Structures are given as C-alpha cells and as structure tokens.
Amino acid sequence: MSVRRAAAKGLGLMKWHWFPDNLLEIAQAEALEALLFVAQQDEEWVVRYSAVSGLQSLADAIALIYPEGRSQIESQFAQMATNDNNWAVRARVWMAQQHLQANSAVQAAMDEAQTSPLSATDWQMILDKLYDRKGQERMVLAEGDPRRYRKLAVSMAQTPDPV
C-alpha cells in the first residue's frame, strides 16, 4: 500500500526540468495516464488520495505546454468530487480544485500583464541603449575611488620635498 501511495504522489512531483526536451512531453503524458488510471481504479483510498496530490502537481507542471492534459485532470477531479466513496479523497480533490482555480487566475493575470506593444526589436534597442548608458556611467569614477586621484599622486611623487 505505501509503495503505491508514494509512487502515485511521486509521479506528479517529478523534477520535470531534468528531463530532456525530446522526452518531456512523452514522460508527462505517461505520468498523466498512470495517475488518471490510479485515481479511477485503485481500491485503496490512500492511493487515490495520493493520486489526486500527484495529479495536482502534474497539472501545475503541464498547464502551459499541455492544456489538454490539464483539462483531463480537471474533469477527473470533477468526477471524483461527486462520486468517490471516501470523504478524505473528496476533500483532497476539493483542495486540488481550489489550487488549480487559483493558479488559473494567477496565470490569466500574468498573461494579461505580459502583453506588450513593443516588439522584440524594440526591446533589443532599449537594452542596447541601457548598456551604452551603463558604459558611460562607468567612465565617471565615484567619489573616493583611488583611481580618481592617480594624477595627483603622480604629481606629488614627481615634486621634490623642500627639506
């Protein structure tokens, strides 16, 4: 029981950023398929509970690149929220649904904020101008910088002391 429970949760919590790009979508699709199967079919409530937790984490990971998978997860949650015979599993599903709704709202707000009237060329020109300005500022030495007093030090070293 505990091995299946840990595996169900672990599938959703995998370090997806470690996967090579060419295998990422395949691995996430396989994890989704396995977690959906466990959430629907497993007899033990603790394993289904962990599958919900894994599906929640997986939904966060695939939200942008695989929206069909996220909608499969959401429909599975909707079905489990009304049909699962264990109240602990239902409560975990409700919590996962709230989490996904909150993340959807945050993502929508970020998408709205990220739209920009500037093109990539405009941004590149802005960056170039900023780097030019930074270079010009670096030419002016700050107060107290010893390089600022180099000429003074050289002139003092060249004049003999009147002793």
C-alpha positions in Angstrom: 0.0 0.0 0.0 2.6 2.6 1.0 4.8 1.9 -2.1 1.8 2.5 -4.5 0.9 5.6 -2.5 4.4 7.1 -2.7 4.6 6.2 -6.4 1.3 7.9 -7.1 2.4 11.1 -5.4 6.0 10.9 -6.7 4.8 10.7 -10.3 3.3 14.2 -10.1 6.3 15.6 -8.2 8.9 14.5 -10.6 11.7 17.0 -11.5 10.4 17.7 -15.0 13.1 20.3 -15.6 15.7 17.5 -15.5 14.1 15.7 -18.5 15.5 16.2 -22.0 13.1 18.3 -24.1 12.5 15.5 -26.6 11.3 13.2 -23.8 9.5 15.6 -21.6 6.0 15.6 -23.2 6.1 11.8 -23.6 7.0 11.3 -19.9 4.4 13.7 -18.7 1.7 12.0 -20.9 2.7 8.6 -19.4 2.6 10.0 -15.9 -0.8 11.6 -16.6 -2.2 8.3 -18.0 -0.9 6.3 -15.0 -2.2 8.8 -12.4 -5.6 9.0 -14.0 -5.8 5.2 -14.0 -4.9 5.0 -10.3 -7.3 7.8 -9.4 -10.1 6.0 -11.2 -9.4 2.4 -10.5 -7.4 1.8 -7.3 -9.3 0.2 -4.4 -7.4 1.8 -1.6 -8.4 5.3 -0.7 -4.9 6.4 0.4 -3.6 5.5 -3.0 -6.4 7.5 -4.7 -5.7 10.4 -2.3 -2.0 10.4 -3.3 -3.0 10.2 -7.0 -5.0 13.4 -6.5 -2.0 15.0 -5.0 0.2 13.8 -7.9 -2.3 15.0 -10.4 -2.4 18.4 -8.8 1.3 18.8 -9.1 1.3 17.4 -12.6 -1.4 19.9 -13.6 0.8 22.7 -12.4 3.7 21.4 -14.4 1.8 20.8 -17.7 -0.5 23.8 -17.6 1.2 25.9 -20.3 2.6 23.2 -22.6 -0.1 20.6 -22.4 -3.5 22.2 -21.7 -5.5 19.1 -22.9 -3.8 17.2 -20.1 -4.8 19.8 -17.5 -8.4 19.6 -18.7 -8.4 15.8 -18.4 -7.2 16.3 -14.8 -9.9 18.8 -14.1 -12.6 16.6 -15.4 -11.3 13.7 -13.4 -11.4 15.9 -10.3 -15.0 16.9 -11.1 -16.0 13.2 -11.3 -14.1 12.2 -8.2 -15.5 15.2 -6.2 -19.0 13.8 -6.6 -18.5 10.0 -7.0 -15.6 8.9 -4.8 -16.9 7.0 -1.8 -14.3 8.3 0.6 -14.7 11.7 2.2 -10.9 12.2 2.7 -10.4 11.7 -1.1 -13.2 14.1 -1.9 -11.8 16.7 0.4 -8.4 16.3 -1.2 -10.0 16.7 -4.6 -11.8 19.9 -3.5 -8.5 21.3 -2.2 -6.8 20.4 -5.5 -9.6 22.1 -7.5 -9.2 25.3 -5.4 -5.5 25.2 -6.0 -5.9 24.8 -9.8 -8.5 27.6 -9.9 -6.3 29.9 -8.0 -3.3 29.1 -10.3 -5.5 29.7 -13.4 -6.5 33.1 -12.1 -2.9 34.0 -11.4 -1.8 32.7 -14.8 -4.5 34.7 -16.5 -3.4 37.9 -14.7 0.2 37.2 -15.7 -0.8 36.7 -19.3 -2.6 40.0 -19.4 0.3 41.7 -17.8 2.8 40.2 -20.2 1.2 41.6 -23.4 3.4 44.4 -24.6 3.0 46.8 -27.5 6.8 46.6 -28.1 8.3 44.2 -30.5 11.5 42.1 -29.9 13.4 44.7 -31.9 12.2 47.5 -29.7 13.3 45.6 -26.6 16.7 45.0 -28.1 17.1 48.7 -29.0 16.1 49.6 -25.4 18.6 47.1 -24.0 21.4 48.4 -26.3 20.7 52.0 -25.1 20.8 50.9 -21.5 24.1 49.1 -21.9 25.6 52.2 -23.7 24.4 54.4 -20.8 25.8 52.0 -18.2 29.2 52.1 -20.1 29.2 55.9 -20.0 28.4 55.9 -16.3 31.3 53.5 -15.6 33.7 56.1 -17.1 32.9 58.5 -14.4 34.8 57.5 -11.2 33.0 57.6 -7.9 33.9 59.9 -5.1 36.7 58.3 -3.1 37.8 56.0 -5.9 41.6 55.8 -5.7 41.9 55.9 -9.5 40.4 59.4 -9.4 43.5 60.6 -7.5 46.1 59.0 -9.7 47.2 62.2 -11.4 47.5 63.9 -8.0 49.6 61.1 -6.6 51.9 61.1 -9.6 52.4 64.9 -9.4 53.2 64.7 -5.7 55.7 61.9 -6.3 57.5 63.9 -9.0 58.0 67.1 -7.0 60.9 67.0 -4.6 60.3 67.7 -0.9 61.7 71.1 0.3 63.7 69.9 3.2 
